[in-house]
Amino acid sequence: MADTGRTWLVRRAERLYGDRLGRLRHSELSWHIAWKWLPVLVAVGFIYGIIAEFTGNPSSQRSPGLFSDVPLFVTSSILTGLVLWSLTLFWSFRRLLVFDRGLVYGYAQKQTARAIFWNDIDATSLRTVQAPAGVEADGLLKTLDKKSKVTLGVSGRFAVVFRGKPSAIGAVGSTGQGPAAGAPQPGFFTFSMSRIPDRLVAEIQQAMVESGLQPAGSTVPKALPPVQISSAVRLDQA
């Protein structure tokens, strides 16, 4: 069986929202570790270390001179940089959860948790795209109004795209049965990843079929294989 990515946050979301969204079918990971920031932030760590040497050195004549303990200075500076770099990991990973009745994202905190129920998704808009090697697929997907596109993934040359309407499911008083009053209007959602999203698409389509919202063998356009794109594409183009 393929790994379903049941981290503790995923298990928590499954426990909190499973009664409204049904069984957790699949979780898909989008990730991009910011290695290029590592040397930059290590350099920042050395800058902090230098500042600490000049501002934290006592004025006593018997105190040791500046940079008297070079190994400690180097070690503490590198550790400071690594700690700063580790903070980038908080936005280096995102997961999209597929439940029986819809998708869930932003579930790390209850107030940001959102669901997109199957009846709020335009099944005909579901498709996948593939950008050239080294190009981010999400960066090529454009809308006339920037607010009408929500990026759910982090990075990748492949992306799943669909049109839908989110519902708050973690907020106090939310029923989780559909969009609440004042909810955002339907928009486009993109989820980028580094490999072909065949499993993610298959789980979404199968869940729609089992929910009775997309009849088996219907004429809904195929989402796979991914459409090759190499330049900007307007999602809201008629």
Buried (B, 14 or more C-beta within 10 A) or exposed (E): EEEBBEEEBBEEBBEBBBEBBBEBBBBBBBBBBBEEBBEEBBEBBBEBBBEBBEEEBEEEEEEEEEBEEEEEBBEBBBEBBEEBBEEBEEEEBBBBBBBBBBBBBBBBEBEEBBBBBBBBBEBEBBBBBBBEEEBBBBBBBBBEEEEBBBBBBBBBBBBBBBBBBBBBBBBEEBEBEEBBEEBBEBBBBBBBBBEBBBBBBBBBBBBBBBBEBBEEEEEBEEBBEBEEBEEEBEBEEE
